[in-house]
Amino acid sequence: MVITVIVPRLPPAVDGVGDYGLNLAKQMRQDWGVVTEFIIGDANWSGEAVVEGFAVKQVADCSYPALLELLPHQQNSVQTVLLHYVGYGYAKRGCPVWLVEGLEKWRKKGNNRRFVTMFHELYAFGAIWTSQFWTSPLQRNLAARLVCLSDRTLTSKQGYADIIRKFSQGKHFDIPALPVFSNVGEPEYLTPLSARSRRLVVFGGVGPRSRVYQQSLLALERTCQELEIEEILDIGPPLKFAIEPVNNIPVTCLGVKSAQEISSLLSTSLVGFFNYSTEYLTKSTIFAAYCAHKLLPIGIWYEGKNVDSLEAGKHYWLADKYQNSMNLSVGQIVADHAYAWYQNHRLSAQAQTFVKYLK
């Protein structure tokens, strides 16, 4: 099988959706012999024409003619395109009209064209004074058009699957909700928490890590105190402010590291701390990485509810709501539950699902 995959960006850019698409392509190549060619949807991306053995093309500008030039046009075989969709990945305001129009025109030019969409997001919404409020109707319209255009759809959250089903007007009923996998590996052999360093890790992009230090300090301090943390590592792009010590423990900023280096650090650490809406944890590659490396995931409470088979207290702790004293013996049970939950949608399982839906 030969497929064309559209992503916003690939390495060296730091892009969670691009990393997801690349790791998925590598696994499908390894397990199923799928040949993938990538199209980059960001005209400003700077990278090589071959990434990890995959041919890469890039739109010259964000216009549907530029996209049409790169999409497959052979007439003697089925042409399959997989889109990893997140509106803000392809347009500043989350409204990639050019992308949707290009795909619509491509589909109309032949009957041998198969189109599958992985919806990492659908549309944004916000208060009236935000741009999200004003762009939300167009974002919804574009997502609905993609749903109706797609032969098959997948997503990362059950709530999104329910919306896709409504958008499809009876076209889509079987919509897998696949929580994202770890973009930094899935070690096979992992030591128990009691054998690890008393190390806490804050990992991810600028936004999630900034929230940890600016909005979660009391919860972070409590975690470090009760679990007797001795070392704190910050992994990710530089923040715009200096990180102060937590409970007199200096925070070591490692910057951007390779997936292998991050995996090695996570495998020997005790706690993975996050500040991310618990209602959307299945979309978080940060949470996925903590689960895959059998850390104890600890975050803070967001107004929301238990969804997608994840439960506070069972699969993660909320440091500002947990009423008992934190200890490793109970923490190990939580880490084990998080790890077991992750196995149902690990990378190899998702590759198998995608191959099935791409055929």
Salt bridges, closest charged atoms under 4 A:
ASP15 OD2 - ARG9 NH2 2.89
ASP42 OD2 - ARG9 NH1 2.96
GLU52 OE1 - LYS26 NZ 3.73
GLU104 OE1 - ARG145 NH2 2.97
GLU121 OE2 - LYS283 NZ 3.53
ASP151 OD2 - ARG107 NH1 3.30
ASP162 OD1 - ARG165 NH1 3.27
ASP174 OD2 - ARG152 NH2 3.14
GLU186 OE1 - ARG346 NH2 3.27
GLU226 OE2 - ARG222 NE 2.93
GLU231 OE1 - ARG199 NE 3.17
ASP234 OD2 - ARG209 NH2 2.70
ASP308 OD2 - LYS157 NZ 3.50
